[in-house]
Each structure stands twice: as C-alpha cells, then as structure tokens.
Amino acid sequence: MTADRLPRAGEARGLHYALGYSGSGTQMSVYMGQNMARAMDGDSAANPLRGPAWRAIPRHLGPPWFLPLVGAYYWALDWVS
C-alpha cells in the first residue's frame, strides 16, 4: 500500500516493479503483469502507471523501526477483545 493509495509501476536501477494496489490487487496485478512484460520488452508506453513519482512520507527517514511497535499494539488490541 502506498501513502497516497495510488499504485506505482516502473523501473529503478534495472528492477521493474508494479505494486501498491491498495486493496485492488487481484484484478490490477494481472493487467499490470501483462503491461509490464511489454514495457520490459521495450514498449515504455505499455505502462499506464508511469509518471507519478514516489513521494516521501513526511518526517520519515531510514528503515521502518516503528513497525514492530505497531504490530505489538494491534496484537494487544486483538488479545484484549
């Protein structure tokens, strides 16, 4: 899931990606898999998600150190309920 809930697809340092479907992944992933295969074959116009740049999450730098704390918080909520 991306911060703005918009999917992204492209290429970075030789790695092609299509991700961030934010809940609509089943349908979109098959479509984007076909289009990214065409993009990897040289047809850059085949990627309908090209363009929007990744925006940084405000005030967040480095690895996500806070994720274990978030997981523990939700585990505790599950245990209490």
N, C-alpha and C positions, 0 to 999 in steps of 0.2 A: 504494500500500500504506500503510495506517495503522500507527501504532506498536503498537496492540493487535490488529491484523489483523481488525478489525470494520469493515464498510462503513458509510458515512455518507450520508445524504441529507437535504436540507432547503433552506433559503433564507437567504441572507445579503445584506443591502443590495440587494435586488432581483434577485439572481442565484440561480437554482435549480441545485442540484447533486446528483449521485448518483455516488459514487466510492469508491475504496478497497476494491475487491472482493478483493484479495489472492489472486489465482490462480483465482477462480471467476467471472471477469468475463463470459464469453460468455453463460452462462445467466442470470445475475443481471442483467446490463445490459439485456437485452430486457424482462424483468419490471419492473425499476425504471423503464425509459423509459416504459412504459405507465402505471405508477402515478404517476410524476412529472408526466406530462401531465395526469392527472386532478387532482393536487394544484395544479398551476398554474392549472387551471380553477376552483379554489376549494374542492375537496374535500380538506381537510387530513388527513382520516382515511385517505386513499388511500395515504399514505406510511407503509409499515410500519417504516421505519428512523428515524422521528422520535424524538427524545428524547435518546439518548446524546450528551452534549456532547463536543466535541473537547478532549482533554487535551493540555497542552503536553508536549513532550519535555523531560525534566529537564535543566537547565543549558544549554539551547539557546535563544539569542535571536538575532534578526536573520536575514539571508539565509544559506543553506547554503554557506558559504565552503569547507567541507571536501570537498564533492563532487568537485571536480577531483582532489584528492589521493587519494580513494578510487578513482576511475576509473583514475588512473595506477598505483596499487598493483595492481589487478586486471589491467590491461593488461600490467604487468611479469610477473605470475604466468602469464598466457597465453603470453607470449613465451618464458619460461624452460621451460615444459613442452612 
